[in-house]
Amino acid sequence: MDVALEFGLEDTTAVVTGGSRGIGRAISVGFAEAGANVVPLARDESTLETAVEAVRDRGVESRFEPVDVTDHAAVDGCVDRIADDLGVDVVVNNAGVNPDSALGRPGDVTDAGLRQVIDVNLEAAFACARAAEPALRASGGTLVNVASVGGLVGLPRQHPYVASKHGLVGLTRSLALDWAPAVRVNCLAPGYVATDLTADLRADEDLRASIEDRTPLDRFADPAEIAGPAVFLASDLASYVTGATLSVDGGWTAR
Ligand SMILES: NC(=O)c1ccc[n+]([C@@H]2O[C@H](COP(=O)([O-])OP(=O)(O)OC[C@H]3O[C@@H](n4cnc5c(N)ncnc54)[C@H](OP(=O)(O)O)[C@@H]3O)[C@@H](O)[C@H]2O)c1
């Protein structure tokens, strides 16, 4: 077998949910720099517009597709439009939330908080995968889910988030089995990354220091440090990798 050590992403198209900010924006730019067209998806139109521009600045195609990923019918329409227009070779299920209403002891968690976390982090990932399956099968594409260290180990006071991310790791494995050999399905498990999602943690000096002390690499990740592993898993360099979850956590889960 002739195996080329190249990404092989030129002239492909990647769809990145939650691609407007934070890790998703970094992943969108990372795919664009590897030569892929990228369509980032998110709700807020002005943030999304800047992400689309950042992708186009790398000389590849993009489309402006504002969407709430919990609206499954809207996701179906959006994925169909992208598939007809550009094709779909890569889907990155990255959109995720962890609102205050889902934090704390079980008694602190509201039904709305629980529902939002499961809707966005798990059900929407399933719905995007389902919507993209025909296009991914047609292109021989790949799916990358963005879970968390909370998909591999427990984290106190983040019960809905940990449950949703463990679910995403399980979904990665079951889809990988179902879709092989046509479509590879893998997962990333980032540790603590400097984005809006961790702004409150980083603003609290004691909490920030305790997270950094607990992390062998002694710092939060830059979002761009998650983009490289995402590009790798979607690329030809990972042609024999499916059903895997790659920790990108500065050593957090090595303890
Ligand atoms: N930051 C970390 O330390 C960390 C660690 C491990 C895993 N992760 C995971 O990495 C992923 C990205 O996290 P992040 O830190 O980059 O978060 P972030 O900065 O808060 O960005 C979240 C992204 O998701 C989008 N989004 C949220 N709800 C959505 C919805 N209903 N429909 C469409 N888009 C939606 C947001 O755009 P709109 O709000 O405009 O829709 C935004 O683009 C998440 O799955 C998170 O769980 C993060």
The ligand as a Gaussian input file, in Angstrom:
#p B3LYP/6-31G(d) Opt

LIG

0 1
 N      -12.417000      25.486000      26.676000
 C      -12.089000      24.362000      27.277000
 O      -11.331000      24.347000      28.263000
 C      -12.612000      23.039000      26.758000
 C      -12.050000      21.876000      27.301000
 C      -12.507000      20.646000      26.843000
 C      -13.474000      20.585000      25.868000
 N      -14.001000      21.739000      25.371000
 C      -15.043000      21.602000      24.353000
 O      -14.632000      22.257000      23.183000
 C      -15.778000      22.754000      22.480000
 C      -15.572000      24.241000      22.203000
 O      -15.404000      24.901000      23.443000
 P      -14.904000      26.418000      23.538000
 O      -14.148000      26.513000      24.799000
 O      -14.297000      26.844000      22.277000
 O      -16.322000      27.159000      23.745000
 P      -16.764000      28.654000      23.406000
 O      -15.586000      29.548000      23.285000
 O      -17.819000      28.974000      24.414000
 O      -17.425000      28.511000      21.933000
 C      -18.563000      27.716000      21.782000
 C      -18.960000      27.688000      20.325000
 O      -20.136000      26.873000      20.187000
 C      -21.168000      27.650000      19.561000
 N      -22.473000      27.206000      20.049000
 C      -22.893000      27.096000      21.322000
 N      -24.172000      26.698000      21.361000
 C      -24.558000      26.535000      20.072000
 C      -25.767000      26.164000      19.442000
 N      -26.863000      25.863000      20.158000
 N      -25.814000      26.116000      18.087000
 C      -24.719000      26.436000      17.345000
 N      -23.545000      26.786000      17.889000
 C      -23.466000      26.845000      19.230000
 C      -20.827000      29.090000      19.923000
 O      -21.366000      30.055000      19.016000
 P      -22.789000      30.784000      19.313000
 O      -22.866000      31.017000      20.785000
 O      -22.750000      32.038000      18.493000
 O      -23.830000      29.842000      18.826000
 C      -19.303000      29.057000      19.781000
 O      -18.941000      29.134000      18.421000
 C      -16.977000      22.453000      23.377000
 O      -17.584000      21.268000      22.947000
 C      -16.347000      22.271000      24.735000
 O      -17.122000      21.439000      25.568000
 C      -13.596000      22.974000      25.792000

